[in-house]
Amino acid sequence: MSDELVERLAAISKRPARTPARDYGVRSKPVRITVDLPPRDHRMLVAYCEQLSEEIHVPRVSQAQVLRALIERLENDQRVRDAVVKIVAREMGDK
């Protein structure tokens, strides 16, 4: 993994979000995405959801709820963004 790649990803993570050239209005419906996870990561996510549901005393915590919470944290926490930059840079260097 090159230092240049890490610096470029870090700079991107600190940029404000771009506004589209044309205003299409604010989307009111959620956007569905599909993510391919390695089996190990999926097992970890399922186990985490089960553990969290026990910890907060609810019958079930969905994977989507956990992912939305992580995205919110990513948006609001520079340390989390910096950690994501390092992980993505490392993964990009492995390819």
Stockholm file with secondary structure:
# STOCKHOLM 1.0

chainA/1-95         MSDELVERLAAISKRPARTPARDYGVRSKPVRITVDLPPRDHRMLVAYCEQLSEEIHVPRVSQAQVLRALIERLENDQRVRDAVVKIVAREMGDK
#=GR chainA/1-95 SS CCHHHHHHHHHHHHSCCCCCSSCCCCCCSCCCCCCCCCHHHHHHHHHHHHHHHHHTTCSCCCHHHHHHHHHHHHHHCHHHHHHHHHHHHHHHHHC
#=GC SS_cons        CCHHHHHHHHHHHHSCCCCCSSCCCCCCSCCCCCCCCCHHHHHHHHHHHHHHHHHTTCSCCCHHHHHHHHHHHHHHCHHHHHHHHHHHHHHHHHC
//
